[in-house]
Amino acid sequence: MLNDEICKLREKLHESILKKNDYEVTYQLSVELDQLIAEYYRKNVNLNSKKKKKRLTNEKKNKSTEPKLNKNKEKSISYSK
């Protein structure tokens, strides 16, 4: 799963920084991590956008079939003595 790969690579990058590994090694890990994160967002943002769009479309369809309520209708209040 992409989340697991991101977590593992993040840990490798963190270790590389702490151990003060060669700059090129740390840089390469950082680039790979950025690519995985970008892939994650491409997949999940597109997925979420499609779900949201579908939900909004369904809500519009449901509103057109629901009975309309008169929101301006005043309620009368009666007081008993």
C-alpha positions in Angstrom: 0.0 0.0 0.0 1.2 3.5 -0.8 0.8 4.7 2.8 3.2 2.0 4.0 5.8 2.8 1.3 5.6 6.5 2.3 6.1 5.7 6.0 9.1 3.4 5.3 10.8 5.9 3.0 10.2 8.7 5.4 11.9 6.6 8.1 14.8 5.9 5.8 15.1 9.7 5.1 15.0 10.5 8.8 17.7 8.0 9.5 19.8 9.3 6.7 19.6 12.8 8.1 20.4 11.7 11.6 23.4 9.7 10.5 24.6 12.6 8.4 24.8 10.4 5.3 26.2 11.7 2.0 24.1 14.6 0.7 23.3 12.8 -2.6 21.9 9.8 -0.7 19.7 12.0 1.5 18.6 14.0 -1.5 17.7 11.0 -3.5 15.5 9.6 -0.7 13.8 13.0 -0.4 13.0 13.0 -4.1 11.6 9.5 -4.0 9.5 10.4 -1.0 8.2 13.5 -2.8 7.2 11.3 -5.8 5.4 8.8 -3.6 3.5 11.6 -1.8 2.6 13.2 -5.1 1.3 9.8 -6.4 -0.7 9.4 -3.2 -2.4 12.8 -3.6 -3.1 12.2 -7.3 -4.9 9.0 -6.5 -6.7 10.2 -3.4 -7.6 13.7 -4.4 -9.0 12.5 -7.7 -10.9 9.7 -5.9 -12.3 12.1 -3.3 -13.2 14.7 -6.0 -15.1 12.1 -8.0 -17.0 10.9 -4.8 -17.8 14.5 -3.9 -19.0 15.3 -7.4 -21.2 12.2 -7.4 -22.6 13.1 -4.0 -23.5 16.6 -5.1 -25.1 15.3 -8.2 -27.2 12.9 -6.2 -28.2 15.6 -3.7 -29.4 17.8 -6.6 -31.5 14.9 -8.0 -33.0 14.2 -4.5 -33.8 17.9 -4.0 -35.8 18.0 -7.3 -37.9 15.0 -6.2 -38.5 16.2 -2.6 -41.7 18.1 -1.8 -41.0 21.8 -1.4 -41.8 23.4 1.9 -43.0 26.9 2.3 -40.4 28.4 4.5 -42.2 31.8 4.6 -45.3 30.3 6.2 -45.9 31.9 9.6 -46.8 29.8 12.6 -49.7 31.0 14.6 -49.4 31.0 18.4 -52.4 30.6 20.5 -52.4 31.4 24.2 -54.9 29.7 26.5 -56.2 31.6 29.6 
